[in-house]
Amino acid sequence: MIGGLLARMVKVGDLTVRLPGGREVRAGDGSGPPVAIRLTKAGLRRIVANPSLGLAEAYMDEDMVLDQGGIHDLLEIVGRSGARGPKGRGSWAKRTRKAVKRRLQQANDRVAARRNVAHHYDLSNDFYRRWLDEDMQYSCAYFARDDMTLEEAQVAKKRHLAAKLRLEPGHKVLDIGSGWGGLSMTLARDYGADVLGVTLSTEQLGLARERVAAAGLAGKVRFELKDYRDVEGPFDRIISVGMLEHVGAPNLRKYFETVKRQLAEDGVAVIHSIGRMTPPSVTNAFTQKYIFPGGYIPAMSEVVTAVEDAGLWITDVEILRVHYAKTAQVWRERFLADPEIPRLYDGRFRRMWEFYLAGVELGFQHGTHMIMQFQLTRRLDTLPITRDYLAGS
């Protein structure tokens, strides 16, 4: 049984699997650095029963031990073999099952949304500070040059988004999902905007408020613990980075209807989100269970349909490929290099996050994930009819 699974999942690379009892199974074409794993009986059962979740849990619980190479090397083999690649739409029955599962997973009412955000973002500010950039940007950076540091690429990301907003001093801006406040502070400090940031994370809120006070921006930026659906506009500009992934497929239309309601008649919104280049699917079991309960990476077709239903103009769309792979690579390397993380967090937690960060990196390097940036308006004539104003961003 394991032989058939390996044959389907591993087409390239050099993988050796040592089974309980000592028998070894080889997979791949022998190319690249060798990887060797050793499975307990529990690990073997988990992986055969549910490969994507079982692989993660076996690694987390040490029912799968890497004797040669690391978890990134193993997932690299799986990714290069195409196991994370596009699979097509599938049958009507399969699509229907996925649609039902999406609705059950992603109801995300106000209570569920708060609980799901706390699961991930309220771990501790110190945890994230150890491996993010100095501004604590927890979203895809923009590598305008290959030799950029993560800090430079995150500055470039904020500059790129600000250019798409066409900001003017005094603009009233709503930042949906404001995180630790870095983007809101940049828009206020560098572009003269008056910014309201909303988050459902108490940890993020506390630190964001501290940062604003320390920077002397209290008169220009404020943060609230509030669901985006409860914010009253209008706003000249709306920015949302890395929050759409928490909305859930059943709520996409409501999200964009809310953006339209909050946006001034001549306003501009920019929505930055992870997306998939495949048709609508479901959140993988590992991410749903351990990392982002209630989260969902939407297909571009789902976002476009929701925007159309809300009655907004899509004035620009940009797809960023590979940028997030480069971002997550730095995060993973910093996470593994931090000398204090092994002291502060137990081994299972560290292995879970190592698996997650490696999966993010390889999902963007070899899989179907991408970054979508949508620029939206209520009116046809709000923005110039050419994109020259983005030059140099």
N, C-alpha and C positions, 0 to 999 in steps of 0.2 A: 504493500500500500504506500509506504513512504517512497519507494522507488518511482512509482507512477507520479506522485506529487512532485518530486524533485525533477522528473523529466519535463513536467509541464512548466515549472517555475524557473528552472535554471537551464538556460541555453548556452550561456557563455560563462567564462571565468573558470576557476579551479576550486571546487568545493568538495571537502571530505566530511562526511557525517558518520560519526561513531555512535552506533546504536547500543541500547542496553544489552549487555551480554558480550560486547566487544566487536561485533561484525561492523565492517566499514562499507559505506556506499559512496561512490564518487559521482559527481555531477558536473556538467559544464564542458567546455571545449579545451580546458587546460590552459587558457590564456590568463594573463594577469597574475597578481600576487595570490598565492595560495591562502585559502581560508579553511580552517578545520574547526568543527563544532562537535561537542559531545552531549548526548541527550540522556536524561533519565527516562524511566518509564512514563512518569507523569508528563514530562516535556514532550515525548513522542505522541502521547494520546492527545494532548492539547493541540499540537500543530496539525495532526491529521484531521482532527474534528473541526477546527476552525483556523486555517493557516494564518490569516492576518492578525487576529486577536491572540491566537495560541503562540505565535512566534514572539510577540511582545511579552506576554505573560510568562512564557518559559524563560526568557532572558531576565525579566524582572525578578523572578523567584529562583533564579539559578538552577532551573531544570534544563537549561541549555547553557553550556559553558563554552566560551571561545578559547580553544587551545592554540589557535594560530589566527592572527588578524583580530579585528574588532567588529563591533556591531555595524559600524559604518561600512566596513569592507563587505560584510555579508549582504547588507541592504543594497550596496552598490552593484553586486552581482545580480540580485533580483531585479533591480531597476534596469540595468543594461540588458537583461534577458527579455525585457518587455512585459514583465508581469504587472507593472504599474501603468501600462500604456492603454490607449483607447480600445474599448471592446465593442463599440457599436450600440445601437439602441436596444437590441434584444427583442424578444417576443412581446405581444400585447399583454400577456399574463404577467411577464416579468416586470414590465413597466408599471402595471397596475399595482403589483406588490410593493414596488419601490415607492410609489406615490402614497400608498397607505402608510408605509413605514415612516416616510418623511413627515407626514401629518402627525403621527403619534410621537415621534422624537422631538418635534420642533414647535409644539404649541406656543411656548414662550409668552404666556401672559405675564403681567407685571410681576407677580410673585415668583414664577418660574425663572423669568429673566434675571431678577435680582439674585436668586439662589445660584443660577448657573454662572453668573459673573463672579460671585464670591468664590466659587469652587476654584477658579483659575487665577483671578487677579488679586485676591486677598491672601495669597500665600504669605508674602511679606515683601515690603519694598526693598529690603536689603538683598533678598534673593535675586531679584531682577537687576538690581544695581550692579551686581557682580559681573554680569556678562553682556548687558546692553551697552550702548554708547553713552557718553557722559550726559546727554540730554534725555536719556531713557526713552528713546523712540522704539516702541515695540511693534514695528511694522516694516514692510519692505523698504529698503534704502534704494537710492537712485544712483547707480554707478555710471556717471557720465563719462568717466575714464576708467580704464582697467586698473590703473595704479592707485585709485582712491582708497583711503582708509575708510573704515566704517563711519567714523565721525564725519569725514568729508562727504560721504555719500548720503548720510542722513540730512546734513545741511542742504545738499543739492535737492533731495526729495522735497523738503519744506519749501525751498525756493521755486521748484517746479509747480507745486500745488498752488502757491501764492500767485504765480503768473496766470494760472488758469482761472483763478478767482477774479482777476482784474480789480484788485483792491485799490481803494482810495482812502486817504485819511478820514477818520470819522465814520467809516462804514460799520454798521452793526452786524456782528458775525456770530453765528451759532456753530459751535464745535460739538458735534454729536459723537459721544464716546471719546472724551477728551484725554483719557489716560492720565499720565503724570504731568500734563500741562505744557509740555515743551512746544507743541505746535501753536497752541493758543498764545503763549507768551511771545513767540516769534512774530506772529501776525500783529500783535499789539505793539511790540517794541520796534520792529523793522518797517512796518507798513502803516502804523497809526490807527489800526482798527480798535474798536471797542468790542470785546469778546466775552460771550457767555459759553462756558464749557460745561457739559453735563456728563455724568458718569454714574454707574451703579456700584462702583467699587469704593468702599469706605477707605481702604488703604491708599488708593490712588488719590482720592479727594483730599485726604489729610496732607499728603506730601505736596500735591499741586498747590494747595493754598499756602503752605510754607514757602514754596519756591517763589510764588508771586509776591509775597510780602518781602522776601529777601531781595528780590530784584527791583523793588520799588514800583511795581506795576499794579498795585491794588486798585488804583483808579481806572485802569484800562481793562483789567481781566478779572472775572469772578467765576467761581466754580460752584456747582450745585449737585447734590445727590438727587438725581431726578431721572425718571424715564423719559426718553425722547418724545414719547406720545403725549406727555403732559406739559410740554413747553409751548408757550404762546408767542407768536410772532407779532408783526412781521420782522424778518431779518433781511438786510441787504445781501448778505452772503451766508451760505451754509457750507460747512466742510465736514466730512465724515471719513475718517481713515481707520480701516480695520474693524469697523463696527458692523457692517452689513452681514458679515459672516455669523453674527450672533442673532440675527433677526429671525431666521428660519423661513423655509420655503412658503409655508402657509401665510406668512405675514409680509411678504415682499410688496404686494400691492398696497397694503395699509401703510407700510413704511414710506413709499414714494408719494402716496396721497398726503401723508403728514408733512413731508418735505415741501410739497406744493403749497399746502395750507400755511406753512410757516414762512415761505419765501415771499419777499416783496414782489410787486408786479414786474419790476425791472431788475429783479435779483438774479444771482448766479449761484448754483450749487455744484460742488465737486465731490463725487463719491468715489473713494478708493477702496477696493475690495479684492480679496483673493477670489478667483473664479476658476472654472474648469472649461477646457475646450471640448469636452464631451457633452452629450445630452444629460438632462437631469438624472441624478443618482441619489445615493444615500451617504451619510457620513460613515466612514469606516469605524468598525466596532471598537478598536483601541482608542481612537480619538473621542468617540462618543462616551465611552465608559470612564476614561481616566483624565482626559485633557480638557475638552470643551463639550460638556453635556449640553444638549440643545443647540449646538453649533451646526452650521451647514454651509458648505462652499457652493454657491449657486452657479448654474450654467449661465453663460452669457444670454442665451435665449430666454431664460426665466427673468433675468433683470430687464431686458429690453421689453418683454411683454408687460411686466409690472409698470415700467415707466410709461409705456403707451397707454395702459389702462388708467394711469393717474392723470394723463393729459399734459405731460411735460415734453418740451423739446429736448432731444439729445443733440447738443451742438458740437460735441467732440467726444470721441472715444479713443483711448490709447491703451494698447496692450503691452505690458512690460514682461518680457521673457527672460528667464535666467537671473534677473536681478535679485529675486528672493533666494535663489540657491546660493548666491554669493553672500547675501546677508546672513542666512542661517548657518553657513559654513563658519563665519566669524563667531557668531553666537556660540556654536557648538565648541569651537576651539577654546574660546574664553571660558566657557562653562567647565570644560575638562581641565583647564590649566589653573583654575582658581584654587589656591591652597587651602582655603577655609571651608569650601563646600563639603569635603569629606568629613570634616569635624561637625558641621552644623546639620547635615542631613544624612539619613541612614542610606544603606546601600541600595535598597529596593527603590527608594525615591530617586536616587541619582541615576540608576539604570533606566527607570521610566523616562526621565527627562532626556537622557542621552539618546534613547530610542526615538523619542519624539522629535528632538532637534535634527537627528540624522534623517528621519523620515521626511521632515519638512524640506530639508536641503535636497534630497534625492527625488522627492515628488515634483520639485520644480526643475530639476536637472534632467530627469529621465521620464517623468510621469506626465500628467495631463493638466497640472496646475499652472496658473498664470496670474498676473495682477491686471485688473481692469480699472481704468480711471474714466468715469463718466462725468462730463460737464453738461449741466442741465439748466434750462431757463423756462420761464413761463411764456415768454414772448419770442417771436421770430427775430426781432430786430434788436435784442438786448446787446449782442456782441458784434464785433466786426465780422465781415463775411470772409476774411482771410485769417490765417493763423499766425501772421507776422508778429503779433504781440507776444508770442511765446518764444521768439528767438532769444537765445542766450540764457534761457531759464535752466 
